[in-house]
């Protein structure tokens, strides 16, 4: 009987060791892929910036640059989440809220530019409907952004050690 429980304990330790190292290998591979994607996004954003400088572009080119940079910021924040998860073994929700916040802000910028472009020219029923839908989406995004900001604030306030996620 004691031998059976000793065998089960050994099997449990071996399986926990294998699963932990498999998890770390997957996190490492995911981190490398995210880092490569972030480098490519940075190169793309740099190319967009130089193209906008050469053409001295308008708001459309600037929006593409800002959109690309915000996407890059999202990738870096997700990469940070992977690093924290590997180091601490915990998955925290704060980085996901930050990524959601950045994504929402990206969408607000895109909607704002599209709405301003739509409003140039004659006001047709289609343009009016598009503008109305854009304003509703902006309202929903505003509530979502406010909710995420409050959630991040409450997470910081509730944390005992007052450290930012990833410094545990």
N, C-alpha and C positions, 0 to 999 in steps of 0.2 A: 504494500500500500504506500509506504513512504517513497519507494522507488518510483511509483507512478506519478506522485505529486512532484518529485524531483525532476522527472522527465518532462512533465508539463511546464514546470517553471523554466527549464532550460529551453524548451521549444518557444515559449513566450518571449524570452530574452532574445533568442536568435531572430524570431520574426520581427520583433520591435526594432532590432538593429538593422535588418534588411530594409524594412519599410522607411525608417528614418533616413538611411543613406539613399534610397531610391527617391524619396521626396526632395532631398537636398540636390541630387543630380538633376532632377526635373526643374527645380528652382534655378539652378545654375544655367541650364540650357535656355530656360525662358529668359533669364536675365541677359544672357549673351545675345539672344535674338532681339530683345527690346533695345539693347544698347546699339546693335547694328542698325535697327530701324531708326533710332534717334539720330545716329550719325548721318544716315541718308536724308532724314527730314531736315537736319541742319544744313546739309549741302544744298538741298532743294531751296530752303529759305534764303540762303546766301545768293543762289542763282537768281531767285525772284527779286531780291533787293538790288542786285547789280543791273538786272533788266529794267527795273523801275527807274533806277538812277539814269541809265542811258536814255530812256524814252521820256524821262521826267513825267511819269504817268500820273493818272488821275486817281480818284478814290478807289476804282476797281482794283488796280494793282496794289495799292496800299492795303486794301482789305485782304487780298490774297497773301500778302506778307504777314500781316497780323494773324490771320487764320492759321498759316503754316507755323508761326512761332508759338501760338497757343496750343496747337496740336503737339508740337515738340515739348512744350511744358507739361502737357498731359502724359506723354510718354516717360518723361523724366520722373514724374510723380509716381507713375505705376512702377517704374524701375526701383524707386525708393521703397515702395511697398514690398516688392519682392525681396529686397535686401533686408528690410526690417523683419520680414517673415522668416527668412533664413536664419538671421542672427538670434532672434528672440524666440522663435517657434510659435509666435502668436500672430494672429491676423487682426489688425486694428482697423476700425472703420473710418478713422479720420482721413487717411489718404484717399479713400474712395469718395468721401464727401468733397475733398478738394478737387479731385478729377471731375466730379459732377459739376462743381461750381465753375471750373474752367470751361467745360463743355457748354454749359448754359450761357456763359458770357460770350463764347464764340458764336453761339446761335443768335444771341441778341445783336451782336455786331453785324452778322449777315442779314438779319431781318431789317435792321435799321437802314443799311445801305440799299437793300432791295426796295424797301418802301420809299426811300427818297428818290430812287430812279423811276419808280412807277408813277410818282406824283408829278413828274415833269411831263408836260403835254396836256392834252385834253382829257378831262375826267369822263371816262366811259363807264358803263355799268360793270364791266369786267374789272377795270382798274379799281373801282370803288369796292367791289367785293374782295379783291385781293388785299387792298389796304385794310379793310375791316378785319379780315382773317389774320392779317399780320399783327394788328393791334391786339386782337384777342390772344394770339400766341405770345406776344410781348408781355401781356398781363399775367398769363400763366407762368411764363418764365420768371417774371419778377417775384411772384409768390414763391416759386421753387428756389430761386436764389436766396431770398430772405430766409426761407426755412433751412437751407443748408448752412448759411452763415450763423444762424442761431444755434443750430446743432453743433457746429464746430466750436462756437463760443462755450456752449454748455459742456462739451467734452473736455475742453481745456479747464474749465472751472471745476469740473467733477474730479479731475485727475489729482491724486494725492500729492505727487511730487512736482507738479507744475512744469513738467518737461514736455517738450514737443514729442510726438510719436516718432519712434526710431532712436530715441536717446535712452531707452530703458536699459 
